[in-house]
Amino acid sequence: MHRSKGAEPDRSITLGSDFLQLDPADAPPGGLADWLAGRLRDAIADGRLPVGGRLPATRVLAAELRVSRGVVTEAYQRLTDEGHLAGRGRAGTVVVAAPLTTPA
């Protein structure tokens, strides 16, 4: 592959659902968006989704999970509203902050 001098390779990674072991069958009836937001929040908190990590496009994740795109969009929006994710236009959705943990 030809690369111009001084060009840095793209080191960003798009994270899929496979390593998160997401199974919508575990979700409570009627609560897919809540379930997905919770699983993503947990993955951010424990570092499986690191700050700067790029999440799959909503269509891609919806297809992988066999859920509607609206479920994924709603989950991403909740985490965006909470300050954990940010949309970067064509660059996608990225993790910007981990949830605060409360001391034990």
PATI-805906 format. One record per residue (C-alpha): residue in one letter; x, y, z. Coordinates in Angstrom, 3 decimals, decimal comma. Example, Ala and Ser with C-alpha at 12.3 -4.5 7.8 and 13.67 -1.06 7.14 Angstrom:
<"A" <12,300 -4,500 7,800>>
<"S" <13,670 -1,060 7,140>>
***
This chain:
<"M" <0,000 0,000 0,000>>
<"H" <1,370 3,424 -0,957>>
<"R" <1,361 6,060 1,735>>
<"S" <2,503 9,637 1,320>>
<"K" <5,544 10,660 3,344>>
<"G" <4,701 11,717 6,862>>
<"A" <1,134 10,409 6,732>>
<"E" <0,093 8,688 9,920>>
<"P" <-1,864 5,445 9,620>>
<"D" <-5,426 5,461 10,945>>
<"R" <-5,149 3,852 14,369>>
<"S" <-8,801 4,223 15,266>>
<"I" <-10,727 1,004 15,642>>
<"T" <-14,400 0,436 15,108>>
<"L" <-15,626 -1,794 17,891>>
<"G" <-18,218 -4,435 17,075>>
<"S" <-20,630 -6,253 19,329>>
<"D" <-18,850 -9,615 19,237>>
<"F" <-16,390 -8,929 22,064>>
<"L" <-19,191 -7,489 24,201>>
<"Q" <-21,093 -10,763 23,898>>
<"L" <-24,387 -8,941 23,537>>
<"D" <-27,451 -11,169 23,293>>
<"P" <-30,815 -9,396 22,990>>
<"A" <-32,474 -12,567 24,322>>
<"D" <-31,173 -11,419 27,745>>
<"A" <-33,163 -8,171 27,507>>
<"P" <-36,412 -7,742 29,413>>
<"P" <-39,545 -7,604 27,234>>
<"G" <-40,028 -4,136 25,750>>
<"G" <-36,765 -2,849 27,154>>
<"L" <-34,224 -3,388 24,388>>
<"A" <-32,960 0,211 24,323>>
<"D" <-32,606 0,265 28,131>>
<"W" <-30,826 -3,087 28,020>>
<"L" <-28,436 -2,026 25,246>>
<"A" <-27,652 1,328 26,882>>
<"G" <-26,907 -0,502 30,136>>
<"R" <-24,614 -3,049 28,473>>
<"L" <-22,746 -0,307 26,611>>
<"R" <-22,478 1,788 29,796>>
<"D" <-21,024 -1,256 31,622>>
<"A" <-18,534 -1,849 28,790>>
<"I" <-17,411 1,789 28,938>>
<"A" <-17,064 1,652 32,728>>
<"D" <-14,948 -1,518 32,717>>
<"G" <-12,767 -0,440 29,788>>
<"R" <-13,983 -2,842 27,099>>
<"L" <-15,116 0,295 25,246>>
<"P" <-12,203 2,684 25,849>>
<"V" <-12,346 6,460 25,626>>
<"G" <-11,700 7,265 21,966>>
<"G" <-13,101 3,925 20,793>>
<"R" <-15,455 4,187 17,843>>
<"L" <-18,748 2,304 18,052>>
<"P" <-20,297 0,546 15,068>>
<"A" <-22,727 2,493 12,918>>
<"T" <-26,297 2,127 14,163>>
<"R" <-27,292 0,110 11,092>>
<"V" <-24,360 -2,260 11,521>>
<"L" <-24,949 -2,883 15,231>>
<"A" <-28,698 -3,274 14,688>>
<"A" <-28,039 -5,894 12,007>>
<"E" <-25,512 -7,732 14,219>>
<"L" <-27,971 -7,822 17,122>>
<"R" <-31,021 -8,409 14,902>>
<"V" <-32,874 -5,476 16,443>>
<"S" <-34,335 -2,358 14,861>>
<"R" <-32,041 0,558 14,144>>
<"G" <-34,268 2,659 16,411>>
<"V" <-33,230 0,551 19,417>>
<"V" <-29,543 1,247 18,772>>
<"T" <-30,164 4,919 17,977>>
<"E" <-32,096 5,353 21,238>>
<"A" <-29,374 3,626 23,281>>
<"Y" <-26,630 5,740 21,655>>
<"Q" <-28,679 8,907 22,254>>
<"R" <-29,146 8,098 25,949>>
<"L" <-25,411 7,615 26,390>>
<"T" <-24,750 10,805 24,417>>
<"D" <-27,165 12,704 26,679>>
<"E" <-25,319 11,268 29,714>>
<"G" <-21,995 12,487 28,290>>
<"H" <-20,456 9,063 27,568>>
<"L" <-20,667 9,171 23,749>>
<"A" <-20,375 11,841 21,084>>
<"G" <-21,347 11,814 17,433>>
<"R" <-18,494 12,791 15,133>>
<"G" <-20,426 13,124 11,884>>
<"R" <-19,047 10,798 9,234>>
<"A" <-16,396 9,614 11,719>>
<"G" <-19,138 7,898 13,724>>
<"T" <-19,943 7,653 17,399>>
<"V" <-17,069 7,581 19,874>>
<"V" <-16,658 7,072 23,604>>
<"V" <-15,740 10,384 25,225>>
<"A" <-16,048 9,657 28,952>>
<"A" <-16,417 6,732 31,295>>
<"P" <-19,255 6,716 33,837>>
<"L" <-18,313 7,944 37,273>>
<"T" <-18,112 5,182 39,839>>
<"T" <-19,285 5,682 43,378>>
<"P" <-16,836 4,766 46,152>>
<"A" <-17,630 1,542 48,011>>
***
